[in-house]
Amino acid sequence: MKIFSYMIILLLLILGVTFALLNATSVTIHYYLGVSQLPLSLLLLISFAAGVIVALLAMGIILLRLKAQNLGLKRRLRTAEKEIENLRTLPIKEEEQI
């Protein structure tokens, strides 16, 4: 299984290098504060990395919210289990018949 993973990583690396070599043309980027020239492949890599970072931040926020919800549910479950255990230990009272 590890060999398969290494082969996939190697294939992606080779594809990335060939993509970078085929797209070595410089492009001009106009910022609000200036202008710079970067190779197209580097610009695409930076854009992809920025998208991954934004996605990870969004996923992190959702993950924290779900962990907090899970913690609350576990707390409620413990309380309910304690209540059930207390009810099971109570003696059963017989009703008086008239």
C-alpha positions as CSV (number, residue, x, y, z in Angstrom):
1,M,0.0,0.0,0.0
2,K,2.9,2.4,0.8
3,I,4.4,1.7,-2.6
4,F,1.1,2.7,-4.3
5,S,1.0,5.9,-2.2
6,Y,4.6,6.8,-3.2
7,M,3.8,6.1,-6.9
8,I,0.8,8.5,-6.7
9,I,3.0,11.2,-5.0
10,L,5.7,10.7,-7.6
11,L,3.2,10.9,-10.5
12,L,1.8,14.2,-9.1
13,L,5.2,15.6,-8.6
14,I,6.2,14.8,-12.2
15,L,2.9,16.3,-13.4
16,G,3.6,19.4,-11.4
17,V,7.1,19.8,-12.7
18,T,6.1,19.4,-16.3
19,F,3.2,21.8,-15.8
20,A,5.6,24.4,-14.4
21,L,8.0,23.9,-17.3
22,L,5.2,24.3,-19.8
23,N,3.9,27.4,-18.1
24,A,7.1,29.3,-17.4
25,T,5.8,32.5,-19.1
26,S,5.9,35.6,-16.9
27,V,2.6,37.4,-16.2
28,T,2.2,40.8,-14.7
29,I,0.1,41.1,-11.5
30,H,-1.3,44.5,-10.6
31,Y,-1.8,44.9,-6.8
32,Y,-3.4,47.8,-5.1
33,L,0.1,48.8,-3.9
34,G,2.2,47.8,-6.8
35,V,3.0,45.6,-9.8
36,S,5.0,42.4,-10.0
37,Q,5.9,39.8,-12.5
38,L,5.7,36.1,-11.7
39,P,5.8,32.9,-13.7
40,L,2.3,31.7,-14.5
41,S,3.0,28.3,-12.8
42,L,4.1,30.0,-9.6
43,L,1.0,32.3,-9.6
44,L,-1.2,29.3,-10.0
45,L,0.6,27.5,-7.2
46,I,0.2,30.5,-4.9
47,S,-3.5,30.8,-5.8
48,F,-4.1,27.1,-5.1
49,A,-2.2,27.3,-1.7
50,A,-4.3,30.4,-0.7
51,G,-7.5,28.4,-1.6
52,V,-6.3,25.5,0.5
53,I,-5.6,27.7,3.5
54,V,-9.0,29.4,3.3
55,A,-10.7,26.0,3.0
56,L,-8.7,24.6,6.0
57,L,-9.7,27.6,8.1
58,A,-13.4,27.2,7.2
59,M,-13.1,23.5,7.9
60,G,-11.4,24.2,11.2
61,I,-14.2,26.5,12.4
62,I,-16.8,23.9,11.5
63,L,-14.8,21.2,13.2
64,L,-14.5,23.2,16.4
65,R,-18.2,23.9,16.4
66,L,-19.0,20.2,15.9
67,K,-16.5,19.2,18.7
68,A,-18.3,21.6,21.1
69,Q,-21.7,20.2,20.1
70,N,-20.3,16.7,20.6
71,L,-19.0,17.6,24.1
72,G,-22.4,19.0,25.0
73,L,-24.2,15.8,23.8
74,K,-21.8,13.6,25.7
75,R,-22.5,15.7,28.9
76,R,-26.2,15.2,28.4
77,L,-25.8,11.5,27.8
78,R,-23.8,11.1,31.0
79,T,-26.5,13.0,32.9
80,A,-29.3,10.8,31.3
81,E,-27.3,7.6,32.1
82,K,-26.9,8.7,35.8
83,E,-30.6,9.4,36.0
84,I,-31.5,6.0,34.5
85,E,-29.1,4.3,36.9
86,N,-30.7,6.1,39.9
87,L,-34.1,5.1,38.7
88,R,-33.0,1.5,38.5
89,T,-31.8,1.5,42.0
90,L,-35.0,2.9,43.5
91,P,-37.1,0.3,45.2
92,I,-40.4,-0.5,43.6
93,K,-43.3,0.6,45.8
94,E,-46.3,-1.6,45.7
95,E,-49.6,0.2,45.5
96,E,-52.1,-0.3,48.3
97,Q,-55.2,-2.0,47.2
98,I,-58.5,-0.7,48.6
